[in-house]
Amino acid sequence: MHLRYLMSLAALCGSAAGAADNPPKPKALEGIVNCRAIEASAPRLACYDKAAATLVDAADKGTIVIADKSEVQRTRRSLFGFSLPNLPLLGGGKGQKEDDETVVRELATTVVSASPAGYGTWAITVAEGGRWRTSEASRTLTPRTGDKITIKRGPLGGYIANIGGQRGVKIQRVG
């Protein structure tokens, strides 16, 4: 059952990623864009007033979402470790550059809780709410609440965590 669920989720994400290449502009935003073409001042101002009211109404109803860069970056930090499609909503898509400040390359945070997960592995929860699990056994690794943890992208799509200044261990996001 889980496999069927994951396959349908992957197909949905794949189709969303393809559609995100050239997303249509929301109608509420089209009104403002169309007002720019009006040359006379009074009709252009009336058009902008009407379009602005439509945009505010759409935002109030929740049919359009407006987010600033700090909100996008906070969301991307909380989702670090998950494979997500390049959605324009999260700052992805065609216009995103690798040097964009919202791109999260590593997560430097603190351990909120850590517990042994069996066979020398650990289950770790970080301050952003993400749950991680070490994927290799380590006799010397003993993460504690409050330890600093840095999680970086590793080779082949994996992740490496440095916890409390100890050597890096392979880790994967589980929730």
C-alpha positions as CSV (number, residue, x, y, z in Angstrom):
1,M,0.0,0.0,0.0
2,H,2.8,2.4,0.8
3,L,4.5,1.7,-2.5
4,R,1.3,2.6,-4.4
5,Y,0.9,5.8,-2.4
6,L,4.5,6.8,-3.0
7,M,4.2,6.0,-6.7
8,S,1.1,8.2,-7.1
9,L,2.7,11.0,-5.1
10,A,5.8,10.8,-7.3
11,A,3.6,11.0,-10.5
12,L,1.8,14.0,-9.0
13,C,5.0,15.8,-8.1
14,G,6.5,15.0,-11.6
15,S,3.5,16.5,-13.3
16,A,3.6,19.6,-11.0
17,A,7.3,20.0,-11.8
18,G,6.6,20.0,-15.5
19,A,3.8,22.5,-15.1
20,A,6.0,24.8,-13.0
21,D,8.3,25.5,-15.9
22,N,5.9,28.2,-17.3
23,P,3.3,28.8,-14.6
24,P,0.3,31.0,-15.6
25,K,0.0,34.3,-13.8
26,P,-2.9,34.5,-11.4
27,K,-5.9,36.5,-12.7
28,A,-5.6,38.9,-9.7
29,L,-2.0,39.8,-10.8
30,E,-3.0,40.0,-14.5
31,G,-5.3,43.0,-13.7
32,I,-2.3,45.0,-12.4
33,V,-0.1,44.0,-15.4
34,N,-2.9,45.0,-17.8
35,C,-3.2,48.5,-16.1
36,R,0.3,49.4,-17.2
37,A,-0.8,49.6,-20.8
38,I,-3.3,52.4,-20.1
39,E,-1.7,55.7,-21.0
40,A,-4.1,58.2,-19.5
41,S,-3.5,58.9,-15.8
42,A,-7.1,58.9,-14.5
43,P,-8.2,55.6,-16.1
44,R,-4.9,54.0,-15.2
45,L,-5.3,55.0,-11.6
46,A,-8.9,53.7,-11.6
47,C,-7.7,50.4,-13.1
48,Y,-4.9,50.1,-10.5
49,D,-7.4,50.7,-7.7
50,K,-9.7,48.0,-9.0
51,A,-6.8,45.6,-9.6
52,A,-5.3,46.2,-6.1
53,A,-8.7,45.6,-4.5
54,T,-9.1,42.4,-6.4
55,L,-5.5,41.3,-5.3
56,V,-6.2,42.1,-1.7
57,D,-9.5,40.3,-1.8
58,A,-7.9,37.2,-3.3
59,A,-5.2,37.3,-0.6
60,D,-7.8,37.6,2.1
61,K,-9.8,34.6,0.7
62,G,-6.6,32.5,0.4
63,T,-6.8,32.0,-3.4
64,I,-3.5,33.7,-3.8
65,V,-0.5,33.5,-1.5
66,I,2.1,36.3,-1.1
67,A,5.4,35.4,0.6
68,D,8.6,37.4,1.1
69,K,12.1,35.9,0.7
70,S,12.5,35.3,4.5
71,E,9.3,33.3,4.6
72,V,10.4,31.2,1.6
73,Q,13.8,30.7,3.2
74,R,12.3,29.6,6.5
75,T,10.0,27.2,4.7
76,R,12.9,25.8,2.7
77,R,15.0,25.3,5.9
78,S,12.1,23.4,7.5
79,L,11.9,21.2,4.4
80,F,15.6,20.6,4.0
81,G,16.3,16.9,3.4
82,F,13.2,16.2,1.5
83,S,13.2,15.8,-2.3
84,L,10.7,18.4,-3.6
85,P,9.9,19.5,-7.1
86,N,11.2,23.0,-8.2
87,L,7.9,24.8,-7.5
88,P,7.9,28.6,-8.0
89,L,6.0,28.8,-4.7
90,L,9.2,27.8,-2.9
91,G,11.5,30.0,-5.0
92,G,12.2,27.2,-7.5
93,G,11.6,27.0,-11.2
94,K,13.3,28.6,-14.2
95,G,14.2,31.9,-12.6
96,Q,16.1,30.5,-9.6
97,K,19.8,30.9,-9.6
98,E,22.2,28.7,-7.6
99,D,23.5,31.8,-5.7
100,D,20.0,32.7,-4.7
101,E,19.9,33.5,-0.9
102,T,16.8,31.3,-0.4
103,V,18.6,28.1,-1.6
104,V,19.5,26.0,1.5
105,R,22.8,24.2,1.0
106,E,23.3,23.2,4.6
107,L,21.3,23.3,7.9
108,A,23.1,24.6,11.0
109,T,20.8,24.2,14.0
110,T,20.5,22.5,17.4
111,V,19.4,19.1,18.6
112,V,16.1,19.3,20.3
113,S,15.9,15.6,21.2
114,A,18.0,12.5,20.5
115,S,17.3,8.9,21.3
116,P,19.0,5.6,20.4
117,A,17.2,4.0,17.4
118,G,18.9,0.5,17.6
119,Y,21.9,-1.0,16.0
120,G,24.1,1.9,17.0
121,T,21.9,4.5,15.1
122,W,20.2,7.6,16.5
123,A,16.9,9.3,16.0
124,I,17.4,13.1,16.1
125,T,14.9,16.0,16.1
126,V,16.2,19.4,15.2
127,A,15.0,22.9,16.1
128,E,13.2,23.4,12.8
129,G,11.1,20.4,13.6
130,G,12.7,17.9,11.2
131,R,13.3,14.4,12.3
132,W,16.5,12.7,11.1
133,R,18.0,9.2,11.6
134,T,21.6,8.3,11.3
135,S,22.1,5.6,8.7
136,E,25.4,4.2,9.9
137,A,26.3,2.8,13.3
138,S,28.7,4.8,15.5
139,R,30.0,3.7,18.9
140,T,31.4,7.2,19.6
141,L,28.4,9.3,18.6
142,T,26.3,10.4,21.5
143,P,24.1,13.4,20.5
144,R,22.5,15.3,23.3
145,T,19.8,18.0,23.6
146,G,21.3,21.4,22.8
147,D,24.2,20.1,20.7
148,K,25.0,22.0,17.6
149,I,24.4,20.0,14.4
150,T,25.3,20.9,10.8
151,I,23.7,18.8,8.1
152,K,25.2,19.1,4.6
153,R,24.3,17.6,1.2
154,G,26.6,14.6,0.7
155,P,27.5,12.7,-2.5
156,L,24.8,11.0,-4.5
157,G,21.9,12.8,-2.8
158,G,22.8,11.7,0.7
159,Y,23.4,13.9,3.8
160,I,26.2,14.2,6.3
161,A,25.8,15.4,9.8
162,N,28.4,16.8,12.2
163,I,27.0,16.7,15.7
164,G,28.7,18.5,18.6
165,G,32.0,18.7,16.8
166,Q,32.3,14.9,16.3
167,R,33.1,13.3,13.0
168,G,30.5,13.3,10.2
169,V,27.9,10.5,10.0
170,K,25.5,9.7,7.2
171,I,22.0,10.8,8.1
172,Q,18.6,10.8,6.4
173,R,15.4,12.8,6.8
174,V,12.5,10.7,8.1
175,G,9.9,13.3,9.0
